[in-house]
Amino acid sequence: MRNVNDELKEYNCSDNYYKYGFGMVITDGVKELCDRFQCFWFVDVVCSYQSSLGAEEFQSWKLLKNPDSSALVTCDNGNGKILKSQRIPWTDFDADVANVWCEGNVILLPNEH
């Protein structure tokens, strides 16, 4: 199983923060994730739920690609409680799994925490 987080381990902090939609910012690692794997749409999904999840100080978002090229994006509170999930009918995401965290208005890779 190809996990993008394993391929982006060199991002253990962020020197830069990039303005993104919905008042969110992304880190160097998330920008590299989106650039390298062409998955800005994944971050768009995260951003699109912030109006309903704004009270959640911490969110863990996971993208899991299925063998049929569909995917499931889920958000939990860090303790396993699923807050949101969305089925993606088709994706050309070039890996099997990716995980980002959302803390306040910052979307970051777990190892950038």
Buried (B, 14 or more C-beta within 10 A) or exposed (E): EEEBBEBBEEBEEBEEBBEBEEEBBBBBBBBBBBEEBEBBBBBBBBBEBBEEBEEBEEBBBBBBBEEEEEBEBBBBBEEEEEBBEEEBEEBEBEBBBBBBBBEEBBBBBEBBE
